[in-house]
Each structure stands twice: as structure tokens, then as C-alpha cells.
Amino acid sequence: MRIVVLFYFFLINIFLFSQEIPISFIWSERQQSEAMLQKQDSFFHAGIFPLTMNKISSDSLFVQQILGIDYTKKPYFKNLAHHSFVQVKDNDFLLHINPILNEQYSNLDAHKYSQNTRGVIISGQFEHRFRFVSTMIETQAYYQDYIVNYVKKNGVVPGSGRVRGFKDGGYDFSQASGYVQYEASPRLQFMLGHSRQFIGYGYRSVLLSDAPLDYPFFRASYTFKKIQYSATYAVFQSASAFDDRTKVYSRKYSSQHYISYLASKWLEVGLFENTLFNSMSLQNNRPPEEFYSPIIGSDLLFFGLHQSKNVMLGTQSQLSFSPQLKIYGQFALDDLKNKDTTSANKYAWQCGLKIFEPFKIKNLFLIAEFNYASKAMYITDNEREAFTQHNESIAHPLGNYFTEKIFLLNYTFKRFFVSVKWNDAHYAAGENRLFLSDSTLAANVKELQHVHQYKVETGYILHRPSRLQFVLGIQCRNESAKPSTYFVYAAIRTNIMNFYDDF
């Protein structure tokens, strides 16, 4: 039976993005890819990820310039640095197989290895219309105290779902995810799989983030000149049993509509609508008919912002002052004040600045960003209608009622790199904020917790096609009423997935 399940995941659970080798969710690679695509074509939609692209030349440009892939037939070991560990190119068929690793050693006294991840990523395309990616990983890990406390409160490892204990104080978990993309025409594309999405231009998103665990979704995208429209149907799930007797894990059905408009090569504007439909009952665990509406604004018209369904509206934009300098922002509205409810106005917003290769320093990327969310953002009095996936926020990892400042730097010189991340946040401490009503928050939160942390990494890229790196890093965390902690580590890892430990 296990062999059948593994075979199924290899063939069906196809992961992540839209290229023969996908652009990862890692912020530095997304920015590098955006800068590269901008040089080729100023008119492309960058606000939703995975990208909906219909240009094979863009794929080739990405794999050649960023990953350094070479398809010429040379001796395997002589040309290993320029091709995947397993690579096949034959007429209209492409296949890449690479390992996923994260072998991390830290200065924790109790355990030698803080993380041990092994897996595989398989990607490719055929007939220029079908593209696929599949990943499977297995992990045993020992985390810092603040992440352990997060696991105890939420029942999940950040972005990795439910776990089981491993030896003394460790965690053991596995993941399999992926998707397939079909290009029906140059304008119409479909995606189906079990993956993550990201709506935004920067590091965080207050609309939809890749922070929580993968989930099933289907997306149809249509591009006409400067307009791109996407309708996505996703299924979120709780990681806690709804009923102790039946052990049912409640499902939430998410109907997402996003439209973006390229007003000029310097300005992109997007509008987002996300509506949650809770399962009707334990006996009828299906969404209602309204869930399938493909028209943006229809859910707002039917249900409003404070009715039986949880509707969230959002907008975002990115303005380019030059190819190197961009400002971006988001605004999300979850509810309006209503005398019949306990919820006040619930909103979140973001503003940020991106700099690509300043002073003509090649492969230097900077981001400065500010994020804010009001009390009770993303939630309702019914916890089964909160904007959560597997007990985590589908947007910002801090949940709601927070302010955050972020600075990011990434620089690559040949195969050497340095990365700096600085966070400063004030947020509501205590119990899991994702399931508390506005009135409960007001009664229990007396002051905001302050967290200041930074992470500095440097290393060497061992193998570009798989993103295999050797890394040396230091992480410092200062938290209110707690002593500062330092975490020094060395790792060999493939850098293709975000692990948001900065909360």
C-alpha cells in the first residue's frame, strides 16, 4: 500500500510553479526573476505567484541565466555544475530530478543536528503545454524554544503541518506536494494541484501567503492584453479535530478572484476577493453552489462584509520609478463595523520599497517593508470561518493585531552570497490569536509583545540547478521580558522553500 501511495505522489502531486525548473518562493529568487523578466518584457503580471506565464522563452531565460542550465551533451561529471542530477531533454520532453537537503548543525547543546531534511524534486514539461513539478520530503528537527512554544500552541510546525515526537524533544514530519499546469492557449491556462500561493510583490503578504502548509487548489487564468484574471478554488483544513467523538477535521472552502491591470510599464494594480465557505455539516462536508462563482465581486454582492460568509477584499499595486526602484503596497478589508456584531473595522495594510542592483552592483537586491493588521483581522466569532489553513494564518504569520518593520538584503558574487534579514515587530502575545474574537482580544490583551531579531547568512553555492548551498549563519532574537538568544549554525541545504521562523 505504501508503494502505491508513493507512486501516486510522484505522478499526481505536482508542486509549485510554471517553469520546467520552477522559480522558488524564496524572496531573493523571486526578485531576481522579476528583474530578469522586466529586462525582457516590461509588461508582465508579477503580483500573483506561481506566475502565469505563456512564454517558453521566459522559461529558457530563467534556467540559463539564473540556474546556469546547459542542455548540451557532455560527460556527466564534467558538466554536473551546469545540469540537474538527472536531466533528460528529448524533442518536446524535459525532465529534471534533484535532491532536497537541509542538514543543519547548530550550537544547541542537547542535540548535534538541529534539522535533518531529505527529499526529491521532480520537474519538467512536455509538448510545451504541460508542465509539472513534484516534491516529497522527510524531516527530523530540533527547534529553538520559541518555535517549540508555537508548536505546542498551534499543534503544527510553521508551514509543515502536524508532527509527531522524535526522541527527546524533537519532531518528525513529512510532506508531499505539487501541481500540473496546462496551457490551453496563449491566453488561457489551468493549474491543478496541492501547493501554495502568494499574492504580493514583497516579502510578506496581508492577502495570501505561502506561509501555511500546502493545500488543494484549482486555478484558471485568462490574459487579454494588459489584463489578467484568475479564479481559484481552494480547500483549507483545520489541524485540530472538530469533534472528539468523530475526529472530523473541518474543511473550509476558499473562493478566490484576482484581477490585475498593467496601466503602464511602470504601474500594476490588482484587486483581490477571498470568501470562505464552511462545510454545511458533518454529514454534508461540501461547499454550497455560491462557492463556484467565477465572477469577482459576486460574493461581496451576495454576502457583504459582515454576513454568514467571511468575505475579504484586497487591493495591491506596484509603481516603478525606474527599472531599479519600485514601491509597492497592499490593503485588505475583512469587515466593517456593525452594531449587530462584536467586530470593529478589520483591516490590514502593507507598504514597501524594492531596489534592484543599486549603483549597478549586479545581483544585489534590497527590500524595506512595513506591515500592519488591526484587531481580529482574518477571524470571526466562529473559529471554523477564520482565514486559516492547518491552524496557521493564510496571510501574515503574526496573525492579527501587529505592526512589523522588515529589512532584507541579498548579494551574490559568482558563487558566493551574503543575506541579511532584520525584523522588528509588536504583536498580541498569549493564546493563539487566530481564533479569538475582537471582544476576547480586548479583554485579554493588555499590551503588545515586542520582538526584535536578525539573521545573517553567508555561504557558497555548490550546485546552481538544485540551489544546493553551504551556509554559515547567526540568528539573534530579543523578546520582551526574556533574555536574548543567539543561534549559530552551519548547513548544507537546497534553498527552494521558505521556512518562516521570523515571528
BALO-398695 format. One line per 10 residues: number of its first residue (from 1); their letters; for each residue y, x, z of N, C-alpha, C. Coordinates in steps of 0.1 Angstrom, whole numbers. Layout:
N
NUM	a	Y,X,Z,Y,X,Z,Y,X,Z  ... .
This chain:
503
1	mrivvlfyff	-12,8,0,0,0,0,13,9,0  13,20,8,24,28,8,27,35,-5  16,38,-13,18,44,-26,25,34,-35  21,21,-34,27,11,-43,42,10,-39  45,10,-26,59,8,-22,67,20,-27  62,32,-26,69,44,-31,71,43,-46  61,39,-53,62,38,-67,73,28,-71  73,17,-64,83,7,-66,97,12,-64  99,20,-53,113,25,-51,117,35,-62  107,43,-67,111,52,-77,115,45,-90 .
11	liniflfsqe	109,34,-93,111,28,-106,122,17,-105  124,11,-94,133,-1,-93,145,2,-85  144,8,-74,156,10,-65,165,21,-71  174,18,-80,181,28,-87,195,29,-83  200,41,-79,211,43,-70,224,46,-77  235,43,-72,248,48,-72,257,46,-84  256,53,-94,268,54,-103,265,52,-118  274,56,-127,273,52,-140,270,64,-150  269,76,-145,266,87,-154,252,91,-154  248,100,-164,234,105,-165,231,113,-152 .
21	ipisfiwser	241,121,-147,241,126,-133,254,119,-127  252,112,-117,263,103,-112,274,111,-105  286,106,-106,297,111,-97,294,106,-83  295,114,-73,292,110,-60,303,104,-53  301,97,-41,312,91,-34,320,101,-26  316,114,-25,324,124,-18,338,124,-24  348,123,-15,362,121,-19,367,133,-28  363,145,-25,368,156,-34,362,155,-48  350,151,-50,344,150,-63,350,138,-70  353,127,-63,360,116,-69,374,119,-74 .
31	qqseamlqkq	381,127,-66,395,131,-71,394,141,-82  384,150,-82,382,160,-93,379,153,-106  370,142,-105,366,135,-116,378,127,-122  386,121,-113,398,113,-117,408,122,-125  410,134,-119,419,144,-126,414,148,-140  401,149,-141,395,153,-154,395,142,-164  392,130,-159,393,118,-168,407,115,-173  416,117,-164,430,115,-167,435,124,-178  430,136,-178,434,146,-189,429,141,-202  417,134,-202,411,130,-214,417,116,-219 .
41	dsffhagifp	419,107,-209,424,94,-213,432,88,-201  445,86,-202,453,81,-191,450,67,-188  444,59,-197,441,45,-195,427,43,-191  424,45,-178,411,41,-173,412,36,-159  403,27,-155,404,20,-142,397,28,-132  405,32,-122,399,41,-112,398,35,-98  401,22,-97,402,15,-84,389,10,-78  378,9,-86,366,4,-82,355,14,-85  346,16,-75,335,26,-76,322,20,-72  311,22,-79,309,31,-91,318,27,-103 .
51	ltmnkissds	323,37,-110,332,34,-121,324,27,-132  332,18,-139,326,11,-151,332,18,-163  324,27,-168,328,35,-180,319,31,-192  325,31,-204,317,29,-216,319,40,-226  322,52,-221,324,63,-230,314,74,-227  305,76,-235,295,87,-233,301,100,-233  313,102,-240,320,115,-239,325,118,-225  328,108,-218,333,110,-204,321,115,-195  309,110,-198,297,115,-190,295,130,-194  296,133,-207,293,147,-211,303,156,-205 .
61	lfvqqilgid	316,152,-205,327,160,-199,325,162,-185  320,152,-177,318,154,-163,306,164,-160  295,162,-167,283,170,-164,286,185,-168  294,187,-179,296,200,-184,307,207,-176  318,201,-173,329,207,-167,328,209,-152  323,198,-145,322,198,-130,309,204,-125  298,199,-132,285,204,-127,279,215,-135  285,219,-146,281,230,-154,268,229,-160  264,217,-164,250,215,-170,250,221,-184  239,228,-187,236,233,-201,223,227,-206 .
71	ytkkpyfknl	223,221,-217,211,215,-223,204,223,-233  209,235,-235,202,244,-244,189,249,-238  179,251,-246,166,255,-241,165,270,-239  165,274,-227,164,288,-223,153,289,-212  148,302,-210,138,303,-199,143,297,-186  133,290,-179,137,282,-168,145,289,-157  140,300,-152,146,307,-141,159,314,-145  160,318,-158,172,324,-163,183,315,-164  180,302,-166,191,292,-168,191,282,-157  185,284,-145,184,275,-135,197,271,-129 .
81	ahhsfvqvkd	207,280,-129,220,277,-123,227,267,-132  223,264,-144,230,255,-153,222,243,-157  211,240,-150,204,228,-152,198,223,-140  193,210,-140,187,204,-128,173,211,-126  168,209,-114,155,215,-110,144,210,-120  145,197,-124,137,192,-135,146,185,-145  146,189,-157,156,184,-167,149,182,-180  151,170,-186,145,166,-199,155,160,-208  157,165,-220,166,159,-230,158,158,-243  157,146,-247,149,143,-260,155,131,-267 .
91	ndfllhinpi	162,134,-278,168,124,-286,177,115,-277  173,102,-275,181,93,-267,177,92,-253  170,101,-248,165,101,-234,169,113,-226  174,110,-214,178,121,-205,172,118,-191  167,129,-184,162,128,-171,165,140,-163  170,138,-150,173,148,-141,167,145,-128  160,155,-122,154,154,-109,159,165,-100  165,162,-89,170,172,-80,166,169,-65  166,179,-57,163,177,-42,175,172,-35  173,165,-24,183,162,-14,179,169,-1 .
101	lneqysnlda	188,177,4,186,185,16,198,184,25  195,185,38,206,188,48,199,194,60  197,207,59,191,214,70,203,221,78  206,215,90,218,219,97,214,225,111  219,236,114,217,243,127,231,243,134  230,239,147,243,238,154,241,246,167  252,246,175,252,253,188,248,244,199  241,232,196,236,224,207,225,231,214  225,231,227,215,239,235,201,233,235  201,220,234,188,213,236,179,214,224 .
111	hkysqntrgv	184,214,212,176,214,200,181,224,190  172,230,183,176,241,173,183,235,161  177,224,155,183,218,143,189,204,147  202,203,143,209,190,146,205,180,135  201,184,123,197,175,113,187,181,103  178,173,99,167,178,90,165,166,80  171,167,68,170,157,58,163,162,46  153,155,41,147,159,28,146,146,19  147,148,6,146,137,-3,147,142,-17  148,132,-26,149,134,-40,158,124,-47 .
121	iisgqfehrf	165,129,-57,174,120,-65,170,122,-80  167,110,-86,163,110,-100,173,102,-108  178,107,-119,188,100,-126,186,103,-141  192,94,-150,191,96,-164,196,84,-172  193,84,-185,197,73,-193,188,73,-206  187,62,-212,180,61,-225,187,51,-234  187,54,-247,193,46,-257,208,44,-255  214,52,-247,229,52,-244,233,38,-238  224,30,-235,228,17,-229,223,15,-215  211,21,-212,206,20,-198,208,33,-191 .
131	rfvstmietq	213,32,-179,214,44,-170,208,41,-156  203,51,-150,196,48,-138,197,60,-128  196,57,-115,196,67,-105,187,62,-94  179,70,-88,171,66,-76,170,77,-66  172,73,-53,171,83,-42,162,78,-31  155,87,-25,148,85,-13,150,97,-3  152,94,9,154,105,19,147,101,32  143,112,40,137,110,53,145,120,62  149,115,74,158,123,83,153,123,97  153,134,104,153,135,118,165,142,123 .
141	ayyqdyivny	172,137,133,185,142,136,188,141,151  196,151,156,202,150,169,217,150,168  223,141,174,238,139,172,246,142,185  259,144,183,268,145,194,269,132,202  274,134,214,274,123,224,281,110,219  292,112,212,300,100,207,292,93,196  284,100,188,276,93,178,264,86,185  258,92,195,248,86,203,252,73,209  265,73,215,270,61,221,272,50,210  276,54,198,278,45,187,265,38,184 .
151	vkkngvvpgs	254,46,183,241,41,180,236,31,191  239,34,203,235,25,214,242,12,214  255,12,210,263,0,210,260,-8,198  258,-2,186,257,-9,174,242,-10,169  233,-3,174,219,-3,171,216,4,158  226,11,152,224,18,139,231,32,139  225,41,132,232,53,129,243,51,118  255,56,119,265,53,109,260,55,95  261,44,87,257,45,73,243,46,70  234,46,80,220,48,78,211,37,84 .
161	grvrgfkdgg	216,27,90,208,16,94,201,19,107  190,10,110,183,11,122,174,23,123  172,28,135,164,41,136,154,39,147  145,48,148,135,49,159,137,63,166  133,63,178,134,76,186,126,87,180  131,99,182,123,111,178,124,121,189  112,124,194,111,134,205,121,131,216  128,141,221,137,139,233,151,138,228  156,126,226,170,123,223,173,124,208  163,125,200,166,125,185,164,111,179 .
171	ydfsqasgyv	167,111,166,165,98,158,157,101,145  149,92,141,141,93,129,144,81,120  147,83,108,150,72,99,149,76,84  147,66,75,146,69,61,154,59,53  157,62,40,165,53,32,160,55,17  161,44,10,158,44,-4,168,34,-10  174,38,-21,185,30,-27,187,34,-41  195,25,-48,197,28,-62,202,16,-71  205,19,-83,208,8,-93,206,12,-107  205,2,-116,205,4,-130,217,-2,-137 .
181	qyeasprlqf	222,4,-147,233,-1,-154,230,-4,-169  234,-15,-174,231,-18,-188,245,-21,-195  247,-14,-206,259,-16,-214,256,-26,-225  259,-39,-223,256,-49,-234,265,-47,-246  277,-42,-244,287,-39,-254,297,-30,-249  306,-24,-257,316,-15,-252,325,-22,-242  326,-35,-241,334,-42,-232,327,-48,-220  314,-51,-221,306,-58,-211,295,-49,-206  295,-48,-192,285,-40,-185,279,-48,-173  266,-45,-170,260,-51,-159,254,-40,-150 .
191	mlghsrqfig	254,-42,-137,248,-33,-127,239,-42,-118  228,-37,-115,219,-43,-105,212,-33,-97  212,-35,-84,205,-25,-75,207,-27,-61  205,-17,-53,206,-16,-39,214,-4,-36  227,-5,-34,236,6,-33,248,3,-25  259,11,-27,272,9,-20,283,8,-31  294,3,-26,306,2,-35,318,7,-27  328,10,-35,341,14,-29,352,9,-37  362,3,-31,374,-2,-37,386,5,-31  392,13,-39,403,21,-34,406,33,-42 .
201	ygyrsvllsd	416,41,-38,420,53,-45,420,65,-36  418,63,-23,419,75,-14,406,77,-7  407,81,6,395,85,14,389,72,21  398,64,27,393,52,33,396,40,24  391,28,28,394,16,21,395,5,32  405,-4,31,406,-15,40,401,-28,33  395,-26,21,390,-37,13,375,-37,13  369,-26,8,355,-25,7,351,-10,6  343,-5,15,340,9,17,325,12,15  322,25,13,308,30,12,303,34,26 .
211	apldypffra	310,30,37,306,35,50,293,28,55  290,15,53,278,10,58,266,12,50  254,8,54,242,10,47,242,3,34  234,8,24,232,2,11,228,-13,12  231,-21,2,228,-35,2,225,-39,-12  218,-50,-14,215,-55,-28,228,-61,-34  230,-58,-47,242,-64,-53,239,-65,-69  246,-74,-75,247,-76,-89,261,-76,-94  265,-68,-104,279,-68,-108,280,-69,-123  289,-78,-128,292,-79,-142,307,-76,-144 .
221	sytfkkiqys	309,-67,-153,323,-62,-156,326,-64,-170  339,-68,-173,343,-70,-186,357,-63,-188  358,-55,-198,371,-48,-200,377,-52,-213  389,-56,-213,397,-60,-225,410,-54,-225  412,-44,-234,424,-36,-235,427,-30,-221  438,-35,-215,443,-29,-202,438,-36,-190  430,-46,-192,425,-55,-181,410,-53,-179  406,-51,-166,391,-51,-163,389,-61,-152  378,-69,-154,375,-79,-145,360,-77,-140  358,-78,-127,344,-76,-122,341,-88,-112 .
231	atyavfqsas	329,-93,-114,324,-103,-104,311,-97,-98  311,-96,-85,299,-90,-78,294,-100,-68  280,-100,-67,273,-109,-58,264,-100,-49  267,-99,-36,260,-90,-27,254,-98,-15  245,-91,-9,238,-97,3,239,-87,14  247,-91,25,248,-83,37,238,-89,47  234,-80,57,224,-85,67,227,-79,80  224,-86,91,226,-81,104,214,-72,108  217,-62,117,207,-53,121,201,-58,135  206,-69,140,201,-75,152,195,-88,150 .
241	afddrtkvys	184,-91,156,177,-104,154,185,-116,158  186,-126,149,194,-138,152,187,-146,163  174,-146,163,166,-154,173,155,-146,179  155,-145,192,145,-136,199,130,-142,196  129,-154,194,116,-160,192,111,-158,177  120,-160,168,115,-159,154,118,-145,148  127,-137,155,130,-124,150,136,-124,136  145,-134,133,151,-135,120,164,-127,119  165,-119,109,177,-111,107,186,-118,97  198,-123,102,206,-132,95,212,-126,83 .
251	rkyssqhyis	212,-133,71,219,-128,59,232,-134,57  241,-126,51,254,-131,47,256,-128,32  261,-138,25,262,-137,10,277,-134,7  279,-123,0,293,-119,-3,296,-121,-18  306,-130,-21,310,-132,-35,323,-125,-37  323,-114,-45,335,-105,-47,340,-106,-61  353,-108,-62,360,-108,-75,371,-97,-75  372,-89,-85,382,-79,-86,387,-78,-100  401,-78,-102,407,-77,-115,418,-66,-113  418,-57,-123,428,-46,-123,435,-46,-137 .
261	ylaskwlevg	447,-42,-136,456,-42,-148,463,-29,-149  462,-22,-160,469,-10,-163,483,-13,-169  493,-15,-161,506,-18,-165,512,-7,-175  508,5,-172,512,17,-180,502,28,-176  504,39,-183,495,50,-179,499,56,-166  510,51,-160,514,56,-147,511,46,-135  507,33,-139,506,23,-128,494,15,-130  486,14,-120,474,5,-120,475,-5,-108  473,-18,-110,474,-28,-100,461,-36,-100  456,-39,-88,444,-46,-86,445,-57,-76 .
271	lfentlfnsm	437,-68,-78,436,-80,-69,422,-82,-66  419,-84,-53,405,-85,-48,403,-97,-39  392,-104,-41,389,-116,-33,374,-114,-28  372,-115,-15,358,-114,-10,356,-126,0  345,-133,-3,342,-145,5,328,-144,10  326,-147,23,313,-146,30,307,-160,31  295,-162,27,288,-175,28,276,-172,37  276,-177,49,265,-175,58,253,-184,53  241,-180,56,229,-188,53,230,-201,59  225,-211,52,227,-225,57,220,-228,70 .
281	slqnnrppee	208,-223,71,200,-224,83,188,-215,83  180,-214,93,169,-205,93,158,-210,83  158,-223,81,148,-228,71,153,-227,57  166,-227,55,172,-226,42,181,-214,41  175,-202,40,183,-190,40,188,-186,26  195,-195,20,201,-193,7,216,-196,7  223,-191,-3,237,-194,-3,240,-207,-10  251,-213,-7,255,-226,-14,259,-223,-28  261,-234,-36,264,-233,-50,277,-226,-52  287,-228,-43,300,-222,-45,299,-206,-45 .
291	fyspiigsdl	289,-201,-40,287,-186,-40,288,-180,-54  283,-187,-64,281,-182,-77,293,-183,-86  304,-188,-81,316,-189,-89,321,-176,-93  323,-174,-106,328,-161,-111,343,-159,-113  351,-170,-108,365,-170,-111,373,-166,-98  381,-156,-100,389,-151,-89,399,-162,-84  400,-163,-71,409,-174,-66,403,-187,-63  391,-189,-69,384,-202,-67,380,-204,-52  375,-194,-46,372,-196,-32,384,-198,-23  395,-191,-26,407,-194,-18,412,-208,-20 .
301	lffglhqskn	410,-213,-32,414,-227,-35,405,-237,-28  392,-234,-28,383,-244,-21,383,-243,-6  384,-231,0,382,-230,14,395,-225,22  405,-220,15,417,-215,22,414,-202,30  423,-199,39,421,-186,47,416,-189,61  414,-201,65,410,-204,79,401,-216,79  392,-217,70,383,-229,70,369,-224,73  359,-231,69,345,-229,73,339,-216,67  345,-211,56,340,-198,50,351,-187,52  346,-175,54,355,-164,57,360,-158,44 .
311	vmlgtqsqls	372,-161,40,378,-156,27,388,-145,31  387,-133,23,397,-123,25,403,-120,11  416,-118,11,423,-115,-1,429,-100,0  429,-93,-11,434,-80,-10,441,-76,-23  450,-66,-22,456,-61,-34,457,-46,-32  458,-38,-43,459,-24,-43,467,-19,-55  473,-8,-54,480,-2,-66,480,13,-65  482,20,-76,483,34,-76,494,37,-86  504,45,-82,515,49,-90,515,64,-92  516,68,-105,516,83,-108,530,87,-111 .
321	fspqlkiygq	536,95,-103,549,101,-106,547,112,-116  535,118,-117,532,129,-126,516,129,-126  510,136,-136,496,138,-135,491,144,-122  500,152,-115,496,158,-103,499,151,-90  508,141,-91,513,135,-78,512,120,-80  505,114,-70,502,99,-70,504,94,-56  509,81,-56,509,74,-43,501,61,-45  494,57,-35,486,45,-36,486,37,-23  482,25,-24,482,16,-12,473,4,-14  470,-2,-2,462,-14,-2,468,-24,9 .
331	falddlknkd	466,-37,6,469,-47,16,458,-57,16  453,-61,28,442,-71,30,447,-81,39  444,-94,36,448,-105,44,435,-114,47  431,-115,60,419,-122,63,421,-136,68  433,-138,74,435,-151,80,450,-153,82  455,-165,82,469,-169,86,469,-176,99  479,-175,106,480,-182,119,479,-197,117  470,-203,126,467,-217,125,466,-222,139  473,-233,142,473,-238,156,459,-244,160  450,-246,150,437,-251,153,427,-240,156 .
341	ttsankyawq	431,-227,155,421,-216,158,427,-207,168  419,-198,172,424,-187,182,428,-175,174  428,-175,161,431,-163,153,446,-163,150  452,-152,152,466,-150,147,465,-144,133  476,-141,127,476,-134,114,468,-122,114  458,-121,105,449,-109,105,451,-102,92  455,-89,92,458,-82,80,455,-67,83  454,-60,72,453,-45,72,460,-39,60  464,-27,62,471,-20,50,469,-5,51  472,1,39,470,15,37,480,20,28 .
351	cglkifepfk	485,32,31,493,39,21,489,54,21  490,60,9,486,74,8,492,82,-3  491,95,-2,496,104,-12,485,113,-17  484,115,-30,474,124,-35,481,135,-44  476,147,-43,482,158,-51,470,165,-58  470,165,-71,460,172,-79,466,186,-83  459,196,-79,462,210,-83,477,213,-83  483,213,-70,497,216,-69,500,231,-72  512,233,-77,516,247,-81,506,253,-91  499,244,-99,490,249,-109,478,257,-103 .
361	iknlfliaef	475,254,-90,463,260,-84,451,252,-88  443,257,-96,431,250,-101,422,246,-90  417,234,-91,407,229,-81,411,228,-67  424,226,-65,430,223,-52,434,208,-51  429,201,-41,432,187,-40,436,183,-26  446,175,-25,452,171,-12,453,156,-11  451,151,1,453,137,4,460,136,18  470,128,19,476,123,32,476,108,32  471,102,43,468,88,43,470,82,56  475,69,56,477,61,69,470,48,67 .
371	nyaskamyit	463,44,77,456,31,77,459,23,90  460,10,88,463,1,100,455,-12,98  450,-17,109,444,-31,109,448,-38,122  451,-51,121,455,-59,132,443,-63,140  446,-70,152,435,-75,160,427,-85,152  414,-85,155,404,-94,149,403,-94,134  408,-84,128,407,-83,113,392,-82,109  388,-89,99,375,-89,93,365,-98,101  369,-104,112,359,-112,120,364,-126,122  355,-134,127,357,-148,131,351,-151,144 .
381	dnereaftqh	353,-163,150,347,-166,162,331,-167,161  327,-169,149,312,-169,146,309,-155,141  301,-147,149,298,-133,145,290,-132,132  283,-143,129,275,-143,117,283,-144,104  297,-146,106,305,-147,94,316,-136,94  313,-125,102,321,-113,102,319,-105,89  329,-97,85,327,-89,73,320,-76,78  307,-77,80,299,-66,85,286,-65,77  281,-53,76,268,-50,70,260,-41,79  248,-46,84,240,-39,93,247,-34,105 .
391	nesiahplgn	255,-43,111,263,-41,123,274,-31,122  278,-29,109,290,-20,107,300,-27,98  313,-23,99,323,-28,91,321,-25,77  323,-34,68,322,-31,53,335,-24,48  345,-23,57,357,-16,53,359,-3,61  368,-3,69,371,9,77,361,11,89  356,23,91,346,25,102,351,22,116  365,22,118,370,18,131,370,3,134  366,-5,124,365,-19,126,379,-26,125  385,-30,137,398,-36,136,406,-31,148 .
401	yftekiflln	419,-35,147,429,-31,158,430,-16,159  435,-9,149,436,5,150,448,10,141  452,22,143,461,30,134,455,43,132  456,49,120,449,62,117,458,70,107  459,83,110,465,92,101,454,102,97  454,106,84,444,115,79,451,125,69  446,137,70,450,147,60,437,154,56  436,156,42,424,162,37,428,173,27  421,184,26,423,195,17,409,200,12  408,202,-1,396,208,-6,400,218,-17 .
411	ytfkrffvsv	395,230,-17,398,240,-27,385,247,-30  383,249,-43,372,256,-49,376,267,-58  371,279,-55,374,291,-63,360,297,-68  358,295,-81,344,298,-86,334,291,-79  325,297,-71,315,290,-63,319,289,-48  330,295,-44,334,294,-30,343,282,-28  342,277,-16,350,265,-13,355,265,1  366,258,4,370,255,18,375,241,18  372,234,29,375,220,31,381,218,45  392,210,46,398,207,59,400,192,60 .
421	kwndahyaag	396,187,71,399,172,74,404,171,88  416,164,89,423,161,102,425,146,103  421,141,115,422,127,118,430,125,131  438,115,132,444,111,145,445,96,145  438,90,155,436,75,155,438,70,169  444,57,169,444,49,181,436,36,178  427,33,186,418,21,184,414,15,197  409,2,195,405,-5,207,391,0,211  390,5,223,378,10,229,370,-1,235  358,3,240,350,-6,248,338,-12,240 .
431	enrlflsdst	336,-25,240,324,-31,234,326,-30,218  316,-34,211,316,-35,197,327,-44,192  337,-39,186,349,-46,183,347,-56,171  336,-53,163,333,-61,151,329,-75,154  326,-79,166,321,-92,169,329,-99,180  341,-95,182,349,-101,193,360,-109,186  362,-121,192,373,-129,187,387,-123,191  397,-129,186,411,-124,189,414,-126,204  410,-138,209,412,-141,223,404,-132,232  392,-128,229,384,-119,237,390,-105,237 .
441	laanvkelqh	395,-101,225,401,-88,224,414,-87,233  422,-98,233,434,-98,241,431,-98,256  419,-103,260,416,-104,274,410,-91,279  403,-83,270,396,-71,274,402,-58,270  410,-58,260,416,-45,256,430,-43,262  431,-34,272,444,-32,279,452,-21,272  446,-11,266,453,-1,259,444,5,248  450,12,239,442,18,228,437,32,232  425,35,227,419,48,228,426,57,218  428,70,222,433,80,213,423,90,210 .
451	vhqykvetgy	420,92,197,411,102,192,418,111,182  417,125,185,422,135,176,411,144,172  408,146,159,397,155,156,400,162,143  394,173,141,395,181,128,382,187,125  380,190,112,368,197,108,372,206,97  367,219,98,370,229,88,356,234,83  354,235,70,342,240,64,345,250,53  337,260,52,338,269,41,323,273,37  322,277,25,308,279,20,307,284,6  295,283,1,292,288,-13,283,278,-19 .
461	ilhrpsrlqf	286,275,-32,278,265,-40,267,273,-46  255,270,-41,243,276,-45,238,271,-59  239,258,-61,234,252,-73,243,240,-77  251,241,-87,261,230,-90,254,217,-94  244,217,-103,238,204,-108,233,195,-96  228,201,-86,223,193,-74,233,193,-63  245,200,-64,255,201,-53,250,208,-41  240,217,-43,235,225,-32,244,235,-27  247,235,-14,257,244,-8,252,251,5  257,262,7,256,269,21,269,267,28 .
471	vlgiqcrnes	269,261,40,281,257,47,282,263,61  294,268,65,297,271,78,309,262,82  308,256,94,318,247,98,320,246,113  332,241,116,336,238,130,342,224,131  338,217,141,344,203,143,349,203,157  361,198,159,367,197,173,371,182,175  368,177,186,371,163,189,378,162,203  390,155,203,397,153,216,398,138,218  393,133,229,393,118,231,399,115,245  406,104,246,413,100,258,404,101,270 .
481	akpstyfvya	408,107,281,401,108,293,388,115,292  386,123,282,373,130,280,376,145,276  368,154,280,371,168,277,369,170,262  376,180,257,375,184,242,361,189,240  356,186,228,342,191,224,344,199,211  336,210,210,336,218,198,321,219,193  320,218,180,307,217,174,307,227,162  300,238,164,299,248,154,286,247,147  285,248,134,273,246,127,272,254,114  259,256,110,256,261,96,246,252,90 .
491	airtnimnfy	247,251,77,239,241,70,236,245,55  225,241,50,222,241,36,220,227,32  229,222,23,229,208,21,232,205,6  228,193,2,233,188,-11,243,177,-8  255,179,-13,267,171,-9,269,160,-19  261,149,-17,262,138,-26,265,124,-19  264,124,-6,267,111,1,275,114,14  285,105,16,293,106,28,286,102,41  288,110,51,284,106,64,297,105,73  302,93,76,315,91,83,313,93,98 .
501	ddf	315,105,102,314,108,116,328,109,123  339,106,115,352,107,120,358,94,124  353,89,135,357,76,140,360,77,155 .
